[in-house]
Amino acid sequence: MTAAIGIKVHQAYYRSKQLDHLGLIAEMYIVPDQTKRIVPIGQAVKAMVLNGLGLVNRSLYLSEPFFSNKPVGRLIGKGIEAKHLNDEVLGRVLDTIYASGPEQLYWQFAS
């Protein structure tokens, strides 16, 4: 079991959080798109991959609680919070991927 460490610097407290393997995976993922979404498609896919690592058949509604104690801005993208990674947002991303053709997306990753 690991615990967060608190350090007092100039009357401000900084706390570290355990990233484990999530930080490595997050850095290798899709570049965010430039749409007006709070969570761009690439970052939403990254969140689903990070949430699903080691958890087979993880339901989308469990994404927000999963990220509630993680440094989401660091892992997924600046300005994104756990509350943005809810099942409604992630479901719309999956619908968008389906509408544009998941096969095309797969071939982009595979090549």
C-alpha positions as CSV (number, residue, x, y, z in Angstrom):
1,M,0.0,0.0,0.0
2,T,1.3,3.4,-0.9
3,A,0.4,6.7,0.8
4,A,0.4,10.2,-0.5
5,I,3.3,12.3,0.8
6,G,2.6,15.9,1.9
7,I,5.4,18.5,1.7
8,K,5.1,22.0,3.1
9,V,6.8,24.6,0.9
10,H,6.4,28.3,1.5
11,Q,3.1,27.8,3.4
12,A,1.7,25.8,0.5
13,Y,1.1,22.1,0.6
14,Y,1.9,19.8,-2.4
15,R,0.7,16.2,-2.5
16,S,1.8,13.5,-4.8
17,K,-0.4,10.8,-6.2
18,Q,0.4,7.3,-7.3
19,L,0.4,7.0,-11.1
20,D,1.7,3.5,-11.4
21,H,1.6,2.4,-15.1
22,L,-1.1,4.9,-16.1
23,G,1.4,7.8,-16.7
24,L,3.4,5.7,-19.2
25,I,0.3,4.7,-21.1
26,A,-1.2,8.2,-21.1
27,E,1.9,9.7,-22.7
28,M,1.8,7.2,-25.6
29,Y,-1.7,7.8,-26.7
30,I,-3.7,9.9,-29.2
31,V,-3.0,13.6,-29.8
32,P,-6.1,15.6,-28.8
33,D,-8.4,16.9,-31.6
34,Q,-9.3,20.6,-31.9
35,T,-13.1,20.4,-31.6
36,K,-15.2,22.2,-29.0
37,R,-15.7,19.2,-26.8
38,I,-14.6,19.4,-23.2
39,V,-13.0,16.0,-23.6
40,P,-11.7,15.5,-27.2
41,I,-12.2,12.1,-28.8
42,G,-8.6,11.1,-28.5
43,Q,-8.4,12.0,-24.8
44,A,-11.7,10.2,-24.2
45,V,-10.4,7.0,-25.8
46,K,-7.2,7.4,-23.7
47,A,-9.4,7.6,-20.6
48,M,-11.3,4.4,-21.6
49,V,-8.1,2.5,-22.2
50,L,-6.6,3.6,-18.9
51,N,-9.8,2.8,-17.1
52,G,-10.0,-0.6,-18.8
53,L,-6.5,-1.8,-18.1
54,G,-6.8,-5.0,-16.1
55,L,-10.5,-4.6,-15.8
56,V,-12.4,-6.7,-18.3
57,N,-15.9,-5.6,-19.2
58,R,-15.6,-2.3,-17.2
59,S,-18.9,-0.3,-17.5
60,L,-18.7,3.2,-18.7
61,Y,-20.6,4.6,-15.7
62,L,-17.7,3.5,-13.5
63,S,-15.2,5.8,-15.3
64,E,-16.0,8.9,-13.3
65,P,-15.5,7.1,-9.9
66,F,-12.3,5.4,-11.2
67,F,-10.7,8.8,-12.0
68,S,-12.0,10.6,-8.9
69,N,-8.7,10.0,-7.0
70,K,-6.3,10.2,-10.0
71,P,-4.5,13.3,-11.4
72,V,-6.8,13.5,-14.4
73,G,-5.4,16.7,-15.8
74,R,-2.0,15.1,-15.9
75,L,-3.1,11.8,-17.3
76,I,-5.7,12.8,-19.8
77,G,-5.3,16.5,-20.5
78,K,-5.1,19.9,-18.9
79,G,-8.5,21.2,-17.8
80,I,-10.2,17.8,-17.8
81,E,-11.6,16.6,-14.5
82,A,-13.1,13.2,-13.4
83,K,-16.6,14.7,-13.7
84,H,-16.0,15.2,-17.4
85,L,-15.4,11.4,-17.9
86,N,-18.9,10.2,-17.4
87,D,-20.8,7.6,-19.3
88,E,-22.7,10.1,-21.4
89,V,-19.5,11.7,-22.7
90,L,-17.8,8.5,-23.3
91,G,-20.8,6.9,-24.9
92,R,-21.1,9.8,-27.4
93,V,-17.4,9.3,-28.3
94,L,-18.0,5.6,-29.0
95,D,-21.0,6.6,-31.1
96,T,-18.8,9.0,-33.1
97,I,-16.2,6.4,-33.6
98,Y,-18.8,3.9,-34.8
99,A,-20.4,6.5,-37.2
100,S,-17.0,7.2,-38.8
101,G,-16.1,3.6,-39.1
102,P,-14.1,1.8,-36.4
103,E,-12.3,-0.2,-39.1
104,Q,-10.7,2.9,-40.5
105,L,-9.6,3.9,-37.0
106,Y,-8.1,0.4,-36.5
107,W,-6.1,0.6,-39.7
108,Q,-4.7,3.9,-38.7
109,F,-3.4,2.4,-35.5
110,A,-2.2,-0.7,-37.1
111,S,-0.2,1.0,-39.8
